[in-house]
Amino acid sequence: MGRLDNKIAIVTGAARGLGKGIAEKLGKEGAKVIVVDMNEDSCKEVIQEFSEKGYEASYYTANIAKQEEVQDLFKHAVEKYGTVDILVNNAGINRDVTIHKMTAEQWQQVIDVNLTGTFYCTQEASKIMREKEYGRIISISSASWLGNFGQANYAASKAGVVGLMKTAARELAKKNITCNAICPGFIDTDMTRGVPDKVWDIMVSKIPMGRAGSPSDVANMIAFLASDEASYVTGEVINVGGGMVL
């Protein structure tokens, strides 16, 4: 028996990296997971892998920055499974550049996906969860929400996610819906593996635990927040970063 048996979970940006790790953990805990991503081929590969491991999962391709596509996603989830119990807002992009060089397009792309997309998904999930007075909404922010060189757009979007979750927590608490933000530190994913060795070493040197995190470190916290064990935890901002932010 898993902690999330028969719960219906949507995980955005779940075709690789951190999102895939989160989706896999939820599946392992018994949830029926909808893997959401823009890359259909990657989605199919993930679903095949999960199926071989005995997890129940399906996929849906959507750009969460587009409201109609998000609305269609949640309509699909209800038609297929009847409801949505858990939403993990993981999808995100970065377009790193210093403020004086940042284009309007680079700013807007990151805000559209990381913040507005998270709002669209949260909005649609809340409509479903309010009716049945149950739900878990967990959004991936970042340690960068406190500010990071070359990431004005990314930091602003992730700070916005924190504000969004705290507001949602206040609005939805009486409906038995919890809303929390996770701030991963330096996590070993496809994205971070692309940084030069020197940068990797500098980042790890800032972590008291002396290592990069793994997707499972974050996924374990999300599985807890998605479970009934965390029914009294809402409006929190939880760092999962080996002590990088103290």
C-alpha positions in Angstrom: 0.0 0.0 0.0 1.3 3.4 -0.9 0.6 6.7 0.7 -1.0 8.0 -2.5 -3.0 5.0 -3.6 -5.6 5.9 -6.2 -4.9 9.6 -6.0 -4.8 11.4 -9.4 -1.7 13.6 -9.8 -0.7 16.0 -12.5 3.0 16.8 -12.8 4.1 19.5 -15.3 7.4 19.5 -17.0 7.7 15.8 -16.2 9.3 14.3 -19.2 12.8 14.6 -17.8 15.0 15.7 -14.9 13.4 16.8 -11.7 9.8 16.5 -13.0 10.4 12.9 -14.1 11.8 12.1 -10.7 8.8 13.6 -9.0 6.3 11.8 -11.2 8.1 8.5 -10.6 8.0 8.9 -6.8 4.3 9.7 -6.9 3.7 6.7 -9.1 5.7 4.5 -6.7 3.5 5.7 -3.9 0.4 4.6 -5.7 -0.8 7.7 -7.5 -2.1 7.6 -11.1 0.1 10.2 -12.7 -0.5 12.4 -15.7 2.9 13.4 -17.1 2.6 16.8 -18.8 5.3 18.2 -21.1 5.6 19.7 -24.5 7.9 17.0 -25.8 5.6 14.1 -26.8 8.4 11.6 -27.7 10.0 12.1 -24.2 6.6 11.7 -22.6 6.1 8.4 -24.4 9.5 7.2 -23.2 8.7 8.1 -19.6 5.3 6.4 -19.7 6.9 3.2 -21.1 9.5 3.2 -18.4 6.9 3.8 -15.7 4.7 1.0 -17.1 7.6 -1.4 -17.0 8.0 -0.6 -13.3 4.3 -1.1 -12.6 3.3 2.5 -12.2 0.0 3.7 -13.6 0.6 6.8 -15.8 -0.5 8.6 -18.9 0.7 11.7 -20.6 -0.7 14.9 -22.1 1.2 17.4 -24.2 0.6 21.1 -23.3 2.3 24.5 -23.2 1.3 25.7 -19.7 1.9 29.3 -20.7 -1.2 29.1 -22.9 -4.4 29.2 -20.8 -6.6 27.3 -23.3 -4.1 24.4 -23.3 -4.1 24.3 -19.5 -7.9 24.3 -19.5 -7.9 21.4 -22.0 -5.4 19.5 -19.8 -7.6 19.6 -16.7 -10.7 18.8 -18.8 -8.8 15.7 -20.1 -7.8 14.7 -16.6 -11.4 14.8 -15.3 -12.7 12.9 -18.4 -10.0 10.2 -18.0 -9.9 9.8 -14.2 -12.8 11.7 -12.8 -10.9 14.2 -10.7 -7.5 15.7 -9.8 -6.2 15.3 -6.3 -2.6 16.5 -6.6 -1.0 19.2 -8.7 2.8 19.6 -8.9 3.7 22.8 -10.7 7.2 21.8 -11.9 7.5 23.1 -15.5 10.0 26.0 -15.8 12.6 27.5 -18.1 15.5 29.9 -17.7 17.0 32.6 -19.9 19.9 33.8 -17.8 21.4 37.1 -18.6 22.3 40.2 -16.6 19.6 42.9 -16.3 21.2 45.5 -18.5 21.5 43.0 -21.4 18.1 41.2 -20.9 15.6 41.6 -23.7 11.9 42.0 -23.2 11.4 38.6 -24.8 13.8 36.9 -22.4 12.0 38.5 -19.5 8.5 37.6 -20.7 9.3 34.0 -21.8 10.4 33.1 -18.3 7.5 34.9 -16.6 5.0 33.4 -18.9 6.0 29.8 -18.2 7.3 29.9 -14.6 4.7 32.2 -13.1 1.8 32.7 -15.4 1.7 29.0 -16.3 1.8 28.0 -12.6 -1.1 30.4 -12.0 -3.1 28.9 -14.8 -2.6 25.3 -13.5 -3.3 26.3 -9.9 -6.5 28.1 -11.0 -7.8 25.1 -12.9 -6.9 22.7 -10.1 -8.5 24.8 -7.4 -11.8 24.8 -9.3 -11.9 21.0 -9.2 -10.5 20.7 -5.6 -12.9 23.3 -4.1 -15.9 21.3 -5.2 -14.8 18.1 -3.4 -13.0 20.0 -0.6 -9.7 18.2 -1.0 -6.5 18.8 -2.7 -2.7 19.2 -2.7 -1.0 21.9 -4.7 2.8 21.9 -4.6 4.8 24.4 -6.7 8.5 24.3 -7.5 10.1 27.6 -6.7 13.9 27.9 -6.3 16.6 29.0 -3.9 17.1 31.7 -6.5 13.9 33.5 -5.4 16.1 35.3 -3.0 18.0 36.8 -5.9 20.8 35.5 -8.1 23.2 37.1 -10.4 22.1 37.0 -14.1 18.6 35.6 -13.1 16.4 38.7 -12.7 13.6 37.1 -14.8 14.0 33.6 -13.2 14.3 35.0 -9.6 11.3 37.2 -10.1 9.2 34.4 -11.4 10.1 32.1 -8.6 9.5 34.8 -6.0 6.1 35.2 -7.6 5.5 31.5 -7.2 6.1 31.8 -3.5 3.6 34.7 -3.3 1.1 32.8 -5.3 1.3 29.7 -3.1 0.9 31.7 0.1 -2.1 33.5 -1.3 -3.7 30.2 -2.5 -3.0 28.7 0.9 -5.0 31.4 2.5 -7.9 31.2 0.0 -8.2 27.4 -0.1 -7.4 26.3 3.5 -11.1 26.1 4.5 -11.7 23.8 1.6 -9.1 21.3 2.9 -6.7 22.2 0.1 -3.0 22.7 1.0 -0.6 24.8 -1.1 3.1 24.8 -0.5 6.3 25.9 -2.3 9.5 23.8 -2.6 12.8 25.6 -3.2 15.3 23.1 -4.5 19.0 24.0 -4.2 21.6 22.7 -6.6 20.1 19.5 -8.0 21.9 17.1 -10.3 19.7 17.1 -13.4 20.2 17.4 -17.2 20.2 21.1 -16.9 22.8 21.4 -14.2 25.0 18.8 -15.8 25.6 21.2 -18.6 27.5 23.7 -16.5 31.3 23.7 -16.7 33.2 21.6 -14.1 34.5 24.8 -12.4 31.1 26.2 -11.9 29.9 22.8 -10.6 32.7 22.8 -8.0 31.9 26.4 -7.0 28.2 25.5 -6.5 28.9 22.4 -4.5 31.4 24.3 -2.3 28.5 26.5 -1.1 26.5 23.5 0.1 27.2 22.5 3.8 26.3 18.9 3.0 29.1 18.9 0.3 27.1 17.5 -2.6 24.5 18.3 -5.2 21.0 17.0 -4.5 19.2 14.4 -6.5 15.7 14.6 -7.9 14.7 12.0 -5.3 15.6 14.4 -2.5 13.0 16.8 -3.8 10.5 14.1 -4.8 10.5 12.6 -1.3 9.5 15.9 0.2 6.8 16.4 -2.5 5.4 12.9 -1.8 5.1 13.8 1.9 3.3 17.1 1.1 1.0 15.3 -1.3 0.0 12.7 1.4 -2.5 12.9 4.2 0.5 13.0 6.6 0.9 16.6 5.6 -2.8 17.6 6.0 -1.9 20.4 8.4 1.0 21.9 6.4 0.1 24.8 4.1 1.5 28.1 3.0 5.1 26.9 3.6 8.3 27.6 1.7 10.5 24.6 2.2 14.1 24.5 1.2 15.5 21.2 -0.1 19.1 22.2 -0.7 21.5 20.5 1.7 21.7 23.7 3.8 22.6 26.0 0.9 20.1 28.5 2.2 20.2 28.9 5.9 
